[in-house]
Amino acid sequence: MKHMQTIIALGVVVALLPFLGFPSSWKNIIFLIIGGTISVLAFHILASARAYEVPQKKEATENLAAEGYELENPEVVTAHE
């Protein structure tokens, strides 16, 4: 949640930056820094989301197998289905 709030705050800064009166060279540097930061934070969010989904897939497969279902391809089954 902290990463998402930071991304939103940086988005607001990006929206306001053209109106703050910074020189053009400063704006370019600030946009570069903010863009890189947003990219890194988005990567962290994606990585944590993927790490969270893997146990659910395995758990769903084990639950179905325990209930007596035969699975041809257990990788296809997810907890969201």
Distance bins in CASP14 RR format, pairs under 12 A and 6 or more apart:
PFRMAT RR
TARGET T0000
AUTHOR 0000-0000-0000
RMODE 2
METHOD distances of the structure
MODEL  1
1 7 0 0 0 0 0 1 0 0 0 0 0
1 8 0 0 0 0 0 1 0 0 0 0 0
1 41 0 0 0 0 0 1 0 0 0 0 0
1 45 0 0 0 0 1 0 0 0 0 0 0
1 48 0 0 0 0 0 1 0 0 0 0 0
2 8 0 0 0 0 0 1 0 0 0 0 0
2 9 0 0 0 0 0 1 0 0 0 0 0
2 41 0 0 0 0 1 0 0 0 0 0 0
2 44 0 0 0 0 1 0 0 0 0 0 0
2 45 0 0 0 0 0 1 0 0 0 0 0
2 48 0 0 0 0 0 1 0 0 0 0 0
3 9 0 0 0 0 0 1 0 0 0 0 0
3 10 0 0 0 0 0 1 0 0 0 0 0
3 37 0 0 0 0 0 1 0 0 0 0 0
3 38 0 0 0 0 1 0 0 0 0 0 0
3 39 0 0 0 0 0 1 0 0 0 0 0
3 40 0 0 0 0 1 0 0 0 0 0 0
3 41 1 0 1 0 0 0 0 0 0 0 0
3 42 0 0 0 0 1 0 0 0 0 0 0
3 43 0 0 0 0 1 0 0 0 0 0 0
3 44 1 0 1 0 0 0 0 0 0 0 0
3 45 1 0 1 0 0 0 0 0 0 0 0
3 46 0 0 0 0 0 1 0 0 0 0 0
3 47 0 0 0 0 0 1 0 0 0 0 0
3 48 0 0 0 0 1 0 0 0 0 0 0
3 49 0 0 0 0 0 1 0 0 0 0 0
4 10 0 0 0 0 0 1 0 0 0 0 0
4 11 0 0 0 0 0 1 0 0 0 0 0
4 38 0 0 0 0 0 1 0 0 0 0 0
4 41 0 0 0 0 1 0 0 0 0 0 0
4 42 0 0 0 0 1 0 0 0 0 0 0
4 44 0 0 0 0 0 1 0 0 0 0 0
4 45 1 0 0 1 0 0 0 0 0 0 0
4 48 0 0 0 0 0 1 0 0 0 0 0
4 49 0 0 0 0 0 1 0 0 0 0 0
5 11 0 0 0 0 0 1 0 0 0 0 0
5 12 0 0 0 0 0 1 0 0 0 0 0
5 41 0 0 0 0 1 0 0 0 0 0 0
5 45 0 0 0 0 0 1 0 0 0 0 0
6 12 0 0 0 0 0 1 0 0 0 0 0
6 13 0 0 0 0 0 1 0 0 0 0 0
6 34 0 0 0 0 0 1 0 0 0 0 0
6 35 0 0 0 0 0 1 0 0 0 0 0
6 37 1 0 0 1 0 0 0 0 0 0 0
6 38 0 0 0 0 1 0 0 0 0 0 0
6 40 0 0 0 0 0 1 0 0 0 0 0
6 41 1 0 1 0 0 0 0 0 0 0 0
6 42 0 0 0 0 0 1 0 0 0 0 0
6 44 0 0 0 0 0 1 0 0 0 0 0
6 45 0 0 0 0 0 1 0 0 0 0 0
7 13 0 0 0 0 0 1 0 0 0 0 0
7 14 0 0 0 0 0 1 0 0 0 0 0
7 34 0 0 0 0 1 0 0 0 0 0 0
7 35 0 0 0 0 0 1 0 0 0 0 0
7 36 0 0 0 0 0 1 0 0 0 0 0
7 37 0 0 0 0 1 0 0 0 0 0 0
7 38 1 0 1 0 0 0 0 0 0 0 0
7 39 0 0 0 0 0 1 0 0 0 0 0
7 40 0 0 0 0 0 1 0 0 0 0 0
7 41 1 0 1 0 0 0 0 0 0 0 0
7 42 1 0 0 1 0 0 0 0 0 0 0
7 43 0 0 0 0 0 1 0 0 0 0 0
7 44 0 0 0 0 0 1 0 0 0 0 0
7 45 0 0 0 0 1 0 0 0 0 0 0
8 14 0 0 0 0 0 1 0 0 0 0 0
8 15 0 0 0 0 0 1 0 0 0 0 0
8 38 0 0 0 0 0 1 0 0 0 0 0
8 41 0 0 0 0 0 1 0 0 0 0 0
9 15 0 0 0 0 0 1 0 0 0 0 0
9 16 0 0 0 0 0 1 0 0 0 0 0
9 34 0 0 0 0 1 0 0 0 0 0 0
9 37 0 0 0 0 0 1 0 0 0 0 0
9 38 0 0 0 0 0 1 0 0 0 0 0
9 41 0 0 0 0 0 1 0 0 0 0 0
10 16 0 0 0 0 0 1 0 0 0 0 0
10 17 0 0 0 0 0 1 0 0 0 0 0
10 30 0 0 0 0 0 1 0 0 0 0 0
10 31 0 0 0 0 0 1 0 0 0 0 0
10 33 0 0 0 0 1 0 0 0 0 0 0
10 34 1 0 1 0 0 0 0 0 0 0 0
10 35 1 0 0 1 0 0 0 0 0 0 0
10 36 0 0 0 0 1 0 0 0 0 0 0
10 37 1 0 0 1 0 0 0 0 0 0 0
10 38 1 0 1 0 0 0 0 0 0 0 0
10 39 0 0 0 0 0 1 0 0 0 0 0
10 40 0 0 0 0 0 1 0 0 0 0 0
10 41 0 0 0 0 1 0 0 0 0 0 0
10 42 0 0 0 0 0 1 0 0 0 0 0
11 17 0 0 0 0 1 0 0 0 0 0 0
11 30 0 0 0 0 0 1 0 0 0 0 0
11 31 0 0 0 0 0 1 0 0 0 0 0
11 34 1 0 0 1 0 0 0 0 0 0 0
11 35 0 0 0 0 1 0 0 0 0 0 0
11 37 0 0 0 0 0 1 0 0 0 0 0
11 38 1 0 0 1 0 0 0 0 0 0 0
11 41 0 0 0 0 0 1 0 0 0 0 0
12 19 0 0 0 0 0 1 0 0 0 0 0
12 20 0 0 0 0 0 1 0 0 0 0 0
12 34 0 0 0 0 0 1 0 0 0 0 0
12 38 0 0 0 0 0 1 0 0 0 0 0
13 19 0 0 0 0 0 1 0 0 0 0 0
13 20 0 0 0 0 1 0 0 0 0 0 0
13 22 0 0 0 0 0 1 0 0 0 0 0
13 27 0 0 0 0 0 1 0 0 0 0 0
13 30 0 0 0 0 1 0 0 0 0 0 0
13 31 0 0 0 0 1 0 0 0 0 0 0
13 33 0 0 0 0 0 1 0 0 0 0 0
13 34 1 0 0 1 0 0 0 0 0 0 0
13 35 0 0 0 0 0 1 0 0 0 0 0
13 37 0 0 0 0 0 1 0 0 0 0 0
13 38 0 0 0 0 0 1 0 0 0 0 0
14 20 0 0 0 0 0 1 0 0 0 0 0
14 27 0 0 0 0 0 1 0 0 0 0 0
14 30 0 0 0 0 1 0 0 0 0 0 0
14 31 1 0 0 1 0 0 0 0 0 0 0
14 32 0 0 0 0 0 1 0 0 0 0 0
14 33 0 0 0 0 0 1 0 0 0 0 0
14 34 1 0 1 0 0 0 0 0 0 0 0
14 35 1 0 0 1 0 0 0 0 0 0 0
14 36 0 0 0 0 0 1 0 0 0 0 0
14 37 0 0 0 0 0 1 0 0 0 0 0
14 38 0 0 0 0 1 0 0 0 0 0 0
15 31 0 0 0 0 0 1 0 0 0 0 0
15 34 0 0 0 0 0 1 0 0 0 0 0
16 22 0 0 0 0 0 1 0 0 0 0 0
16 27 0 0 0 0 0 1 0 0 0 0 0
16 30 0 0 0 0 0 1 0 0 0 0 0
16 34 0 0 0 0 0 1 0 0 0 0 0
17 23 0 0 0 0 0 1 0 0 0 0 0
17 24 0 0 0 0 0 1 0 0 0 0 0
17 26 0 0 0 0 1 0 0 0 0 0 0
17 27 1 0 0 1 0 0 0 0 0 0 0
17 28 0 0 0 0 0 1 0 0 0 0 0
17 29 0 0 0 0 0 1 0 0 0 0 0
17 30 1 0 0 1 0 0 0 0 0 0 0
17 31 1 0 0 1 0 0 0 0 0 0 0
17 32 0 0 0 0 0 1 0 0 0 0 0
17 33 0 0 0 0 0 1 0 0 0 0 0
17 34 0 0 0 0 1 0 0 0 0 0 0
17 35 0 0 0 0 0 1 0 0 0 0 0
18 24 0 0 0 0 0 1 0 0 0 0 0
18 26 0 0 0 0 0 1 0 0 0 0 0
18 27 1 0 0 1 0 0 0 0 0 0 0
18 28 0 0 0 0 0 1 0 0 0 0 0
18 30 0 0 0 0 0 1 0 0 0 0 0
18 31 0 0 0 0 1 0 0 0 0 0 0
19 27 0 0 0 0 0 1 0 0 0 0 0
20 26 0 0 0 0 1 0 0 0 0 0 0
20 27 0 0 0 0 1 0 0 0 0 0 0
20 30 0 0 0 0 1 0 0 0 0 0 0
21 27 0 0 0 0 1 0 0 0 0 0 0
21 30 0 0 0 0 0 1 0 0 0 0 0
22 28 0 0 0 0 1 0 0 0 0 0 0
22 29 0 0 0 0 1 0 0 0 0 0 0
22 30 1 0 0 1 0 0 0 0 0 0 0
22 31 0 0 0 0 0 1 0 0 0 0 0
23 29 0 0 0 0 1 0 0 0 0 0 0
23 30 0 0 0 0 0 1 0 0 0 0 0
24 30 0 0 0 0 0 1 0 0 0 0 0
24 31 0 0 0 0 0 1 0 0 0 0 0
25 31 0 0 0 0 0 1 0 0 0 0 0
25 32 0 0 0 0 0 1 0 0 0 0 0
26 32 0 0 0 0 0 1 0 0 0 0 0
26 33 0 0 0 0 0 1 0 0 0 0 0
27 33 0 0 0 0 0 1 0 0 0 0 0
27 34 0 0 0 0 0 1 0 0 0 0 0
28 34 0 0 0 0 0 1 0 0 0 0 0
28 35 0 0 0 0 0 1 0 0 0 0 0
29 35 0 0 0 0 0 1 0 0 0 0 0
29 36 0 0 0 0 0 1 0 0 0 0 0
30 36 0 0 0 0 0 1 0 0 0 0 0
30 37 0 0 0 0 0 1 0 0 0 0 0
31 37 0 0 0 0 0 1 0 0 0 0 0
31 38 0 0 0 0 0 1 0 0 0 0 0
32 38 0 0 0 0 0 1 0 0 0 0 0
32 39 0 0 0 0 0 1 0 0 0 0 0
33 39 0 0 0 0 0 1 0 0 0 0 0
33 40 0 0 0 0 0 1 0 0 0 0 0
34 40 0 0 0 0 0 1 0 0 0 0 0
34 41 0 0 0 0 0 1 0 0 0 0 0
35 41 0 0 0 0 1 0 0 0 0 0 0
35 42 0 0 0 0 1 0 0 0 0 0 0
36 42 0 0 0 0 1 0 0 0 0 0 0
36 43 0 0 0 0 1 0 0 0 0 0 0
37 43 0 0 0 0 0 1 0 0 0 0 0
37 44 0 0 0 0 0 1 0 0 0 0 0
38 44 0 0 0 0 0 1 0 0 0 0 0
38 45 0 0 0 0 0 1 0 0 0 0 0
39 45 0 0 0 0 0 1 0 0 0 0 0
39 46 0 0 0 0 0 1 0 0 0 0 0
40 46 0 0 0 0 0 1 0 0 0 0 0
40 47 0 0 0 0 0 1 0 0 0 0 0
41 47 0 0 0 0 0 1 0 0 0 0 0
41 48 0 0 0 0 0 1 0 0 0 0 0
42 48 0 0 0 0 0 1 0 0 0 0 0
42 49 0 0 0 0 0 1 0 0 0 0 0
43 49 0 0 0 0 0 1 0 0 0 0 0
43 50 0 0 0 0 0 1 0 0 0 0 0
44 50 0 0 0 0 0 1 0 0 0 0 0
44 51 0 0 0 0 0 1 0 0 0 0 0
45 51 0 0 0 0 0 1 0 0 0 0 0
45 52 0 0 0 0 0 1 0 0 0 0 0
46 52 0 0 0 0 0 1 0 0 0 0 0
46 53 0 0 0 0 0 1 0 0 0 0 0
47 53 0 0 0 0 0 1 0 0 0 0 0
47 54 0 0 0 0 0 1 0 0 0 0 0
48 54 0 0 0 0 0 1 0 0 0 0 0
49 56 0 0 0 0 0 1 0 0 0 0 0
50 56 0 0 0 0 0 1 0 0 0 0 0
50 57 0 0 0 0 0 1 0 0 0 0 0
51 57 0 0 0 0 0 1 0 0 0 0 0
52 59 0 0 0 0 0 1 0 0 0 0 0
52 79 0 0 0 0 0 1 0 0 0 0 0
53 59 0 0 0 0 0 1 0 0 0 0 0
53 60 0 0 0 0 0 1 0 0 0 0 0
53 78 1 0 0 1 0 0 0 0 0 0 0
53 79 0 0 0 0 1 0 0 0 0 0 0
53 80 0 0 0 0 1 0 0 0 0 0 0
54 60 0 0 0 0 0 1 0 0 0 0 0
54 61 0 0 0 0 0 1 0 0 0 0 0
54 75 0 0 0 0 0 1 0 0 0 0 0
54 78 0 0 0 0 0 1 0 0 0 0 0
54 79 0 0 0 0 0 1 0 0 0 0 0
55 61 0 0 0 0 0 1 0 0 0 0 0
55 62 0 0 0 0 0 1 0 0 0 0 0
55 78 0 0 0 0 0 1 0 0 0 0 0
55 79 0 0 0 0 1 0 0 0 0 0 0
56 62 0 0 0 0 0 1 0 0 0 0 0
56 63 0 0 0 0 0 1 0 0 0 0 0
56 77 0 0 0 0 0 1 0 0 0 0 0
56 78 1 0 0 1 0 0 0 0 0 0 0
56 79 1 1 0 0 0 0 0 0 0 0 0
56 80 1 0 0 1 0 0 0 0 0 0 0
56 81 0 0 0 0 0 1 0 0 0 0 0
57 63 0 0 0 0 0 1 0 0 0 0 0
57 64 0 0 0 0 0 1 0 0 0 0 0
57 71 0 0 0 0 0 1 0 0 0 0 0
57 73 0 0 0 0 0 1 0 0 0 0 0
57 74 0 0 0 0 1 0 0 0 0 0 0
57 75 1 0 0 1 0 0 0 0 0 0 0
57 76 0 0 0 0 1 0 0 0 0 0 0
57 77 1 0 0 1 0 0 0 0 0 0 0
57 78 1 0 1 0 0 0 0 0 0 0 0
57 79 1 0 0 1 0 0 0 0 0 0 0
57 80 0 0 0 0 1 0 0 0 0 0 0
57 81 0 0 0 0 0 1 0 0 0 0 0
58 64 0 0 0 0 0 1 0 0 0 0 0
58 65 0 0 0 0 0 1 0 0 0 0 0
58 74 0 0 0 0 1 0 0 0 0 0 0
58 75 0 0 0 0 1 0 0 0 0 0 0
58 77 0 0 0 0 1 0 0 0 0 0 0
58 78 0 0 0 0 0 1 0 0 0 0 0
58 79 0 0 0 0 1 0 0 0 0 0 0
59 65 0 0 0 0 0 1 0 0 0 0 0
59 66 0 0 0 0 0 1 0 0 0 0 0
59 74 0 0 0 0 0 1 0 0 0 0 0
59 77 0 0 0 0 0 1 0 0 0 0 0
59 78 0 0 0 0 0 1 0 0 0 0 0
59 79 1 0 0 1 0 0 0 0 0 0 0
59 80 0 0 0 0 0 1 0 0 0 0 0
60 66 0 0 0 0 0 1 0 0 0 0 0
60 67 0 0 0 0 0 1 0 0 0 0 0
60 69 0 0 0 0 0 1 0 0 0 0 0
60 71 0 0 0 0 0 1 0 0 0 0 0
60 74 0 0 0 0 1 0 0 0 0 0 0
60 75 0 0 0 0 0 1 0 0 0 0 0
60 76 0 0 0 0 0 1 0 0 0 0 0
60 77 1 0 1 0 0 0 0 0 0 0 0
60 78 1 0 0 1 0 0 0 0 0 0 0
60 79 1 0 1 0 0 0 0 0 0 0 0
60 80 0 0 0 0 1 0 0 0 0 0 0
60 81 1 0 0 1 0 0 0 0 0 0 0
61 67 0 0 0 0 0 1 0 0 0 0 0
61 68 0 0 0 0 0 1 0 0 0 0 0
61 69 0 0 0 0 1 0 0 0 0 0 0
61 70 0 0 0 0 0 1 0 0 0 0 0
61 71 1 0 0 1 0 0 0 0 0 0 0
61 72 0 0 0 0 0 1 0 0 0 0 0
61 73 0 0 0 0 1 0 0 0 0 0 0
61 74 1 0 1 0 0 0 0 0 0 0 0
61 75 0 0 0 0 1 0 0 0 0 0 0
61 76 0 0 0 0 1 0 0 0 0 0 0
61 77 1 0 1 0 0 0 0 0 0 0 0
61 78 0 0 0 0 1 0 0 0 0 0 0
61 79 0 0 0 0 1 0 0 0 0 0 0
61 81 0 0 0 0 0 1 0 0 0 0 0
62 68 0 0 0 0 0 1 0 0 0 0 0
62 69 0 0 0 0 0 1 0 0 0 0 0
62 71 0 0 0 0 0 1 0 0 0 0 0
62 74 0 0 0 0 1 0 0 0 0 0 0
62 77 0 0 0 0 0 1 0 0 0 0 0
62 79 0 0 0 0 0 1 0 0 0 0 0
63 69 0 0 0 0 1 0 0 0 0 0 0
63 71 0 0 0 0 0 1 0 0 0 0 0
63 74 0 0 0 0 0 1 0 0 0 0 0
63 77 0 0 0 0 1 0 0 0 0 0 0
63 78 0 0 0 0 0 1 0 0 0 0 0
63 79 0 0 0 0 1 0 0 0 0 0 0
63 81 0 0 0 0 0 1 0 0 0 0 0
64 70 0 0 0 0 1 0 0 0 0 0 0
64 71 1 0 0 1 0 0 0 0 0 0 0
64 72 0 0 0 0 0 1 0 0 0 0 0
64 74 0 0 0 0 1 0 0 0 0 0 0
64 76 0 0 0 0 0 1 0 0 0 0 0
64 77 1 0 0 1 0 0 0 0 0 0 0
64 78 0 0 0 0 0 1 0 0 0 0 0
64 79 0 0 0 0 0 1 0 0 0 0 0
64 81 0 0 0 0 1 0 0 0 0 0 0
65 71 1 0 0 1 0 0 0 0 0 0 0
65 72 0 0 0 0 0 1 0 0 0 0 0
65 74 1 0 0 1 0 0 0 0 0 0 0
65 77 0 0 0 0 1 0 0 0 0 0 0
69 77 0 0 0 0 1 0 0 0 0 0 0
70 77 0 0 0 0 0 1 0 0 0 0 0
71 77 1 0 0 1 0 0 0 0 0 0 0
END
